[in-house]
């Protein structure tokens, strides 16, 4: 029978021989808030010798959002609340007139409408393009006024205000071009370097590199209209709204003429084709507004072949067109050719 002292000694021995428990501290979770990132962005801009004023107040935000009928996305709002960069390219939300800010906000829409009037831009789901340019712009405006507002960040770079969430992608919109620039606003500041009030589109040098936050987007959020436009423009589809079939038809005409002995430069001149080495691409596909203008252009090609000494049978066989479309009026292509 063990005495109390023996039990105590046994317990002490067991405790001594038992494995040592090592308490490993749990890693601290990095919580990189929008406010913390905004401080880094503003400090980054200041270090680039940009003028940064005191950030916008809640009252100023409310006034701007009320006047222009949009809401700043949270991530951009945090940056502008921390500091307001001013200077060439930056919208001055505090001092610019309401008219100036309205123009800046509407620049993406005005850019697309300008290209619509020049027949360089049209979207298939808008329906058939009106022949009259002013009517076409009115139709485009009717659709574009309902797309998500793009809030200007710098020059031609914008962030959608809808949905009103952090992490919306940044788009480049200028001169009819719509490009997905980066997945979110943090990506924008990682891809540019500011020097003496100029923005250089390149990854900043290591000593001037702004690190991405932990919440940086890894893929682009889909934005109504703008994401689709960026995809279409990237594929060149917005310049082919008139018909994919017509492009194939003109390519076939080009091949037939060259096979018949025509020089490539002569065919390009007659067909108004690009002389960039891509012999199957028309230089200004946007000039075809409808089937009538397509037929008029084919008629123009036919008449030029007839003047060159081709017989009607040879022209019909080469172009695959009927004699009925040999119209007398000139097409818009002929007009551009005469004035060039």
C-alpha positions as CSV (number, residue, x, y, z in Angstrom):
1,X,0.0,0.0,0.0
2,X,1.5,3.3,-1.1
3,X,1.8,6.1,1.3
4,X,1.0,9.7,0.5
5,X,4.6,10.6,0.0
6,X,5.1,7.9,-2.6
7,X,2.0,9.1,-4.5
8,X,3.3,12.6,-4.5
9,X,6.7,11.5,-5.8
10,X,5.1,9.4,-8.5
11,X,3.1,12.3,-9.7
12,X,6.1,14.6,-9.8
13,X,8.1,12.0,-11.8
14,X,5.2,11.5,-14.2
15,X,5.0,15.3,-14.8
16,X,8.7,15.4,-15.4
17,X,8.7,12.6,-17.9
18,X,5.6,13.8,-19.8
19,X,6.1,15.6,-23.2
20,X,6.6,19.4,-23.0
21,X,3.7,21.2,-24.4
22,X,4.8,24.0,-26.7
23,X,2.2,26.7,-27.2
24,X,2.6,28.0,-30.8
25,X,1.0,31.4,-31.2
26,X,-1.6,31.6,-34.0
27,X,-0.5,33.8,-36.9
28,X,-1.9,37.3,-36.8
29,X,-4.4,37.8,-39.6
30,X,-3.5,40.7,-41.9
31,X,-6.4,43.1,-42.0
32,X,-5.5,45.6,-44.6
33,X,-8.4,48.0,-44.6
34,X,-9.4,50.4,-47.3
35,X,-8.5,53.3,-45.1
36,X,-5.0,51.9,-44.5
37,X,-4.5,51.3,-48.3
38,X,-5.8,54.9,-49.0
39,X,-3.1,56.3,-46.7
40,X,-0.5,54.4,-48.7
41,X,-1.9,55.6,-52.0
42,X,-1.9,59.2,-50.9
43,X,1.6,58.9,-49.5
44,X,2.7,57.3,-52.8
45,X,1.3,60.2,-54.8
46,X,2.9,62.8,-52.5
47,X,6.3,61.0,-52.9
48,X,5.8,61.4,-56.7
49,X,5.8,65.2,-56.3
50,X,2.0,65.4,-57.0
51,X,0.0,68.1,-55.2
52,X,-2.5,66.4,-52.8
53,X,-5.0,68.6,-50.9
54,X,-7.0,67.7,-47.9
55,X,-9.4,64.9,-48.5
56,X,-13.1,65.4,-49.3
57,X,-15.5,65.7,-46.4
58,X,-18.7,63.8,-46.0
59,X,-20.6,66.9,-46.9
60,X,-18.6,67.4,-50.1
61,X,-19.2,63.7,-51.1
62,X,-22.9,64.1,-50.5
63,X,-23.0,67.3,-52.6
64,X,-21.0,65.7,-55.5
65,X,-23.1,62.6,-55.5
66,X,-26.3,64.6,-55.4
67,X,-25.3,66.9,-58.2
68,X,-24.1,64.2,-60.6
69,X,-26.4,61.4,-59.7
70,X,-23.8,58.7,-58.9
71,X,-22.2,57.2,-55.8
72,X,-18.5,56.8,-55.4
73,X,-17.4,53.2,-55.0
74,X,-16.1,52.5,-51.5
75,X,-12.4,52.0,-52.5
76,X,-12.2,55.2,-54.5
77,X,-14.1,57.1,-51.8
78,X,-11.6,56.0,-49.2
79,X,-8.7,57.4,-51.3
80,X,-10.4,60.7,-52.0
81,X,-11.3,61.0,-48.3
82,X,-7.7,60.6,-47.3
83,X,-6.5,63.1,-49.9
84,X,-7.5,64.9,-53.1
85,X,-4.9,64.8,-55.8
86,X,-5.1,67.8,-58.1
87,X,-3.2,68.8,-61.2
88,X,-3.4,67.8,-64.9
89,X,-5.4,64.7,-65.5
90,X,-7.0,64.5,-62.0
91,X,-10.6,65.6,-61.6
92,X,-10.8,68.4,-59.1
93,X,-13.9,67.4,-57.3
94,X,-13.7,70.5,-55.0
95,X,-12.8,73.4,-57.2
96,X,-13.9,72.6,-60.7
97,X,-17.2,74.0,-61.9
98,X,-20.2,71.8,-62.1
99,X,-20.1,72.2,-65.9
100,X,-16.5,71.0,-66.1
101,X,-17.1,68.0,-63.9
102,X,-20.2,67.1,-65.9
103,X,-18.2,67.1,-69.1
104,X,-15.5,65.0,-67.5
105,X,-18.0,62.5,-66.2
106,X,-19.7,62.3,-69.7
107,X,-16.5,62.0,-71.7
108,X,-16.8,58.1,-72.1
109,X,-20.3,58.5,-73.6
110,X,-19.3,61.5,-75.7
111,X,-16.3,59.5,-77.0
112,X,-18.5,56.6,-78.2
113,X,-21.1,58.9,-79.7
114,X,-18.4,60.7,-81.7
115,X,-17.3,57.4,-83.1
116,X,-21.0,56.5,-83.9
117,X,-21.3,59.7,-85.9
118,X,-18.1,58.8,-87.8
119,X,-19.6,55.3,-88.5
120,X,-16.8,53.7,-86.6
121,X,-18.8,52.3,-83.7
122,X,-22.1,50.5,-83.4
123,X,-23.5,47.7,-81.2
124,X,-25.6,45.0,-82.7
125,X,-28.2,44.8,-79.9
126,X,-29.0,48.5,-80.6
127,X,-30.7,47.3,-83.8
128,X,-30.1,48.5,-87.3
129,X,-28.1,51.7,-87.5
130,X,-30.0,54.7,-88.9
131,X,-28.6,56.0,-92.1
132,X,-28.7,59.6,-90.8
133,X,-25.8,60.2,-88.5
134,X,-27.6,62.4,-86.1
135,X,-30.4,59.9,-85.7
136,X,-27.8,57.2,-85.1
137,X,-26.2,59.3,-82.3
138,X,-29.6,59.9,-80.8
139,X,-30.3,56.2,-80.8
140,X,-26.9,55.4,-79.2
141,X,-27.4,58.1,-76.6
142,X,-30.8,56.5,-75.7
143,X,-29.0,53.3,-74.8
144,X,-25.8,54.8,-73.3
145,X,-27.6,57.0,-70.8
146,X,-28.8,53.8,-69.0
147,X,-25.4,52.2,-68.7
148,X,-23.4,52.3,-65.4
149,X,-21.7,55.7,-64.8
150,X,-18.0,55.6,-65.1
151,X,-16.3,57.8,-62.4
152,X,-13.1,59.4,-63.6
153,X,-9.9,58.5,-61.7
154,X,-7.2,60.0,-63.9
155,X,-7.3,61.2,-67.6
156,X,-9.2,58.5,-69.5
157,X,-9.2,55.9,-66.8
158,X,-12.6,55.3,-65.1
159,X,-14.2,53.0,-62.4
160,X,-17.9,52.1,-62.6
161,X,-20.1,53.3,-59.7
162,X,-22.4,50.3,-60.2
163,X,-22.4,48.0,-58.3
164,X,-21.5,50.2,-55.4
165,X,-18.9,47.8,-54.1
166,X,-15.2,47.9,-53.7
167,X,-13.3,45.9,-56.3
168,X,-14.9,47.2,-59.5
169,X,-12.5,47.0,-62.5
170,X,-10.8,50.1,-64.1
171,X,-11.6,50.8,-67.8
172,X,-9.7,52.9,-70.3
173,X,-12.2,54.8,-72.5
174,X,-11.0,57.2,-75.2
175,X,-11.6,57.9,-78.9
176,X,-14.0,54.9,-79.2
177,X,-11.7,52.5,-77.5
178,X,-13.0,50.6,-74.4
179,X,-10.3,48.5,-72.7
180,X,-10.4,46.6,-69.4
181,X,-7.3,48.1,-67.8
182,X,-7.1,46.2,-64.5
183,X,-9.1,44.2,-62.1
184,X,-9.5,47.0,-59.5
185,X,-8.3,50.4,-58.4
186,X,-5.3,48.9,-56.6
187,X,-4.2,47.3,-59.9
188,X,-4.3,50.8,-61.5
189,X,-1.9,52.3,-59.0
190,X,0.4,49.3,-59.4
191,X,0.7,49.7,-63.1
192,X,1.4,53.4,-63.4
193,X,4.2,55.6,-62.2
194,X,3.8,59.3,-61.7
195,X,6.7,61.6,-62.5
196,X,6.5,65.4,-62.5
197,X,2.7,65.5,-63.0
198,X,3.0,62.9,-65.8
199,X,1.7,59.4,-65.7
200,X,3.9,56.7,-67.2
201,X,2.2,53.4,-68.1
202,X,4.7,51.0,-66.8
203,X,5.3,49.1,-63.6
204,X,6.9,51.4,-61.1
205,X,10.5,50.8,-60.1
206,X,11.0,48.7,-56.9
207,X,11.8,51.7,-54.7
208,X,8.6,53.4,-55.8
209,X,6.4,50.3,-56.0
210,X,3.0,50.5,-54.2
211,X,2.3,47.0,-52.8
212,X,-1.1,45.5,-53.6
213,X,-3.4,45.1,-50.6
214,X,-4.5,41.7,-49.3
215,X,-8.0,42.3,-50.7
216,X,-6.9,43.1,-54.3
217,X,-9.1,41.5,-56.9
218,X,-7.7,38.5,-58.8
219,X,-10.3,38.6,-61.6
220,X,-12.5,41.2,-63.2
221,X,-16.0,41.7,-62.0
222,X,-18.5,41.8,-64.8
223,X,-20.0,45.3,-65.4
224,X,-23.1,45.8,-67.5
225,X,-22.3,47.0,-71.0
226,X,-18.7,48.1,-70.3
227,X,-17.3,44.6,-69.9
228,X,-19.0,43.4,-73.1
229,X,-17.7,46.5,-74.9
230,X,-14.2,45.9,-73.8
231,X,-14.4,42.3,-74.9
232,X,-15.9,43.3,-78.3
233,X,-13.3,46.0,-78.9
234,X,-10.5,43.6,-77.9
235,X,-11.7,41.3,-80.6
236,X,-12.3,44.0,-83.2
237,X,-16.0,43.1,-83.4
238,X,-17.3,46.6,-83.0
239,X,-15.9,47.6,-86.3
240,X,-17.6,44.7,-88.1
241,X,-21.1,45.4,-87.0
242,X,-22.3,45.6,-90.6
243,X,-21.8,41.8,-91.3
244,X,-19.3,39.1,-90.7
245,X,-20.5,37.6,-94.0
246,X,-19.5,40.8,-96.0
247,X,-16.0,40.5,-94.7
248,X,-15.7,37.0,-96.0
249,X,-17.3,38.1,-99.3
250,X,-14.7,40.9,-99.8
251,X,-11.9,38.6,-98.9
252,X,-13.1,36.2,-101.6
253,X,-13.3,39.1,-104.1
254,X,-9.7,40.1,-103.2
255,X,-8.4,36.5,-103.8
256,X,-10.3,36.2,-107.1
257,X,-8.9,39.4,-108.5
258,X,-5.3,38.6,-107.5
259,X,-5.7,35.1,-108.9
260,X,-6.9,36.7,-112.1
261,X,-3.6,38.5,-112.5
262,X,-4.2,41.8,-110.7
263,X,-1.5,43.3,-108.6
264,X,-2.2,43.4,-104.9
265,X,-1.6,47.2,-104.6
266,X,-4.0,47.8,-107.5
267,X,-6.7,45.7,-105.8
268,X,-6.2,47.5,-102.5
269,X,-6.5,50.9,-104.2
270,X,-9.7,49.8,-105.9
271,X,-11.2,48.2,-102.8
272,X,-10.0,50.9,-100.4
273,X,-8.1,48.2,-98.4
274,X,-5.4,48.7,-95.8
275,X,-1.9,48.6,-97.0
276,X,-0.5,47.3,-93.7
277,X,0.4,43.8,-94.8
278,X,-2.9,42.3,-93.6
279,X,-4.4,41.8,-97.1
280,X,-7.7,40.6,-95.8
281,X,-8.7,43.5,-93.6
282,X,-10.7,46.4,-94.9
283,X,-9.4,49.8,-93.6
284,X,-12.7,51.3,-92.6
285,X,-15.4,48.7,-92.2
286,X,-17.6,51.0,-90.3
287,X,-18.7,52.9,-93.5
288,X,-21.2,50.3,-94.4
289,X,-24.4,51.2,-92.7
290,X,-26.9,48.8,-94.3
291,X,-27.5,46.3,-97.1
292,X,-28.1,49.2,-99.6
293,X,-24.6,50.7,-99.0
294,X,-23.1,47.2,-99.4
295,X,-24.8,46.7,-102.7
296,X,-23.7,50.2,-103.8
297,X,-20.1,49.4,-102.9
298,X,-20.2,46.2,-104.9
299,X,-21.7,48.2,-107.8
300,X,-18.8,50.6,-107.6
301,X,-16.3,47.7,-107.8
302,X,-18.2,46.3,-110.7
303,X,-18.1,49.6,-112.7
304,X,-14.4,50.0,-112.1
305,X,-13.8,46.5,-113.5
306,X,-16.0,47.3,-116.5
307,X,-14.0,50.5,-117.1
308,X,-10.8,48.4,-117.0
309,X,-12.0,46.3,-119.9
310,X,-13.8,43.4,-118.2
311,X,-16.9,42.0,-119.7
312,X,-20.2,42.0,-117.8
313,X,-20.1,38.2,-117.7
314,X,-16.6,38.2,-116.2
315,X,-17.6,40.8,-113.6
316,X,-20.7,38.9,-112.5
317,X,-18.7,35.7,-112.3
318,X,-15.8,37.2,-110.3
319,X,-17.9,39.3,-107.9
320,X,-20.8,36.8,-107.7
321,X,-23.2,39.8,-108.1
322,X,-26.2,40.2,-110.4
323,X,-26.4,42.8,-113.2
324,X,-29.3,44.5,-111.4
325,X,-27.1,46.0,-108.7
326,X,-25.0,47.9,-111.2
327,X,-26.4,51.2,-109.9
328,X,-25.5,54.6,-111.2
329,X,-25.1,56.5,-107.9
330,X,-21.8,56.6,-106.1
331,X,-21.4,55.0,-102.7
332,X,-19.9,56.6,-99.6
333,X,-16.7,54.7,-100.3
334,X,-16.4,56.5,-103.7
335,X,-16.9,59.8,-101.9
336,X,-14.0,59.1,-99.5
337,X,-11.9,58.0,-102.4
338,X,-12.5,61.2,-104.3
339,X,-11.7,63.4,-101.4
340,X,-8.7,61.6,-100.2
